[in-house]
């Protein structure tokens, strides 16, 4: 595996889920793979679960993780090509990336969408530079358009808690005071489309996901109708796509509360975290026994470890 951005990068999905459960049951069983190997985790943006879970996964595999917080630990980095560097940015990615690559065996990168230029964001300009210039396998730890480790962890969690052979999974937009990227819903939709689930996406008009990610999901603009009979409810805010990167709806009726969950089939509640309580979801729902947000977060170690394991096995 040379890079990890999309569901197809993991190979056979059924085999990957089986492997994830094996890794979860025996997290130190492949520690020999990472002996004398180093992973550099590059963060352009804040992180809690991604940083900790990636470090833990690397340690479980015997690797040495190095974390670089770009905005605090290094020179400010220029990401654009052909620019005149006469401002506050002292180093260009074109030099920084091969230097980072010379210090490690795997690179993980977290870089959010700017939400100003859809073409720039959806071309994954920053991540593609890491692939081109580092010479090392690259993991998206959330990029402008995708968050595959999160989506893989979400699918592992659903696999562990499903009671129906083909559960109904609803991805519901929810309000938020800030404009957020589409990376999490993009990847969630992509992975659910590849899995054996019935995916429904519900959101206000103007929040349509790129068809490359929405795939064959049923799009329902009536949130309550979408939630009827659901087995899993995944709440997430994302900014509009038409126009791009804006917060065009603040309708609090989309907040997931007990009334929303009551129309489901006793569904589990899911969210990637961090979550704005009583904006995205009410206390009553997220604190209920049907909330999976903590097990879901714990599975972030498992998903990252399976990905790193594949990369290390390719180096043997």
Secondary structure in CASP SS format (residue, H / E / C, confidence):
PFRMAT SS
TARGET T0000
AUTHOR 0000-0000-0000
METHOD secondary structure of the structure
MODEL  1
X C 1.00
X C 1.00
X E 1.00
X E 1.00
X C 1.00
X C 1.00
X H 1.00
X H 1.00
X H 1.00
X H 1.00
X C 1.00
X C 1.00
X H 1.00
X H 1.00
X H 1.00
X H 1.00
X H 1.00
X H 1.00
X H 1.00
X H 1.00
X H 1.00
X H 1.00
X H 1.00
X H 1.00
X H 1.00
X C 1.00
X C 1.00
X C 1.00
X C 1.00
X C 1.00
X H 1.00
X H 1.00
X H 1.00
X H 1.00
X C 1.00
X C 1.00
X C 1.00
X E 1.00
X E 1.00
X E 1.00
X E 1.00
X E 1.00
X E 1.00
X C 1.00
X C 1.00
X C 1.00
X C 1.00
X C 1.00
X H 1.00
X H 1.00
X H 1.00
X H 1.00
X H 1.00
X H 1.00
X H 1.00
X H 1.00
X H 1.00
X H 1.00
X H 1.00
X H 1.00
X C 1.00
X C 1.00
X C 1.00
X E 1.00
X E 1.00
X E 1.00
X E 1.00
X E 1.00
X E 1.00
X H 1.00
X H 1.00
X H 1.00
X H 1.00
X C 1.00
X C 1.00
X C 1.00
X E 1.00
X E 1.00
X C 1.00
X C 1.00
X C 1.00
X C 1.00
X C 1.00
X C 1.00
X C 1.00
X C 1.00
X C 1.00
X C 1.00
X C 1.00
X C 1.00
X E 1.00
X E 1.00
X H 1.00
X H 1.00
X H 1.00
X H 1.00
X H 1.00
X H 1.00
X H 1.00
X H 1.00
X H 1.00
X H 1.00
X C 1.00
X C 1.00
X C 1.00
X E 1.00
X E 1.00
X E 1.00
X E 1.00
X E 1.00
X C 1.00
X C 1.00
X C 1.00
X C 1.00
X C 1.00
X C 1.00
X C 1.00
X H 1.00
X H 1.00
X H 1.00
X H 1.00
X H 1.00
X C 1.00
X C 1.00
X H 1.00
X H 1.00
X H 1.00
X H 1.00
X H 1.00
X H 1.00
X H 1.00
X H 1.00
X H 1.00
X H 1.00
X C 1.00
X C 1.00
X E 1.00
X E 1.00
X E 1.00
X E 1.00
X C 1.00
X C 1.00
X C 1.00
X C 1.00
X C 1.00
X C 1.00
X C 1.00
X H 1.00
X H 1.00
X H 1.00
X H 1.00
X H 1.00
X H 1.00
X H 1.00
X H 1.00
X H 1.00
X H 1.00
X H 1.00
X H 1.00
X H 1.00
X H 1.00
X C 1.00
X C 1.00
X C 1.00
X C 1.00
X C 1.00
X C 1.00
X E 1.00
X E 1.00
X E 1.00
X E 1.00
X E 1.00
X E 1.00
X C 1.00
X C 1.00
X C 1.00
X C 1.00
X C 1.00
X C 1.00
X C 1.00
X C 1.00
X C 1.00
X H 1.00
X H 1.00
X H 1.00
X H 1.00
X H 1.00
X H 1.00
X H 1.00
X H 1.00
X H 1.00
X H 1.00
X H 1.00
X H 1.00
X C 1.00
X C 1.00
X C 1.00
X E 1.00
X E 1.00
X E 1.00
X E 1.00
X E 1.00
X C 1.00
X C 1.00
X C 1.00
X C 1.00
X C 1.00
X C 1.00
X C 1.00
X C 1.00
X H 1.00
X H 1.00
X H 1.00
X H 1.00
X C 1.00
X C 1.00
X C 1.00
X E 1.00
X E 1.00
X E 1.00
X C 1.00
X C 1.00
X H 1.00
X H 1.00
X H 1.00
X H 1.00
X H 1.00
X C 1.00
X C 1.00
X C 1.00
X C 1.00
X E 1.00
X E 1.00
X E 1.00
X E 1.00
X E 1.00
X C 1.00
X C 1.00
X C 1.00
X C 1.00
X E 1.00
X C 1.00
X C 1.00
X E 1.00
X C 1.00
X C 1.00
X C 1.00
X C 1.00
X C 1.00
X C 1.00
X C 1.00
X H 1.00
X H 1.00
X H 1.00
X C 1.00
X E 1.00
X C 1.00
X H 1.00
X H 1.00
X H 1.00
X H 1.00
X H 1.00
X C 1.00
X C 1.00
X C 1.00
X C 1.00
X C 1.00
X E 1.00
X E 1.00
X E 1.00
X C 1.00
X C 1.00
X C 1.00
X C 1.00
X C 1.00
X C 1.00
X E 1.00
X C 1.00
X C 1.00
X C 1.00
X E 1.00
X C 1.00
X H 1.00
X H 1.00
X H 1.00
X H 1.00
X C 1.00
X C 1.00
X C 1.00
X C 1.00
X E 1.00
X C 1.00
X H 1.00
X H 1.00
X H 1.00
X H 1.00
X H 1.00
X H 1.00
X H 1.00
X H 1.00
X H 1.00
X H 1.00
X H 1.00
X H 1.00
X H 1.00
X H 1.00
X H 1.00
X H 1.00
X H 1.00
X H 1.00
X H 1.00
X H 1.00
X H 1.00
X H 1.00
X H 1.00
X C 1.00
END
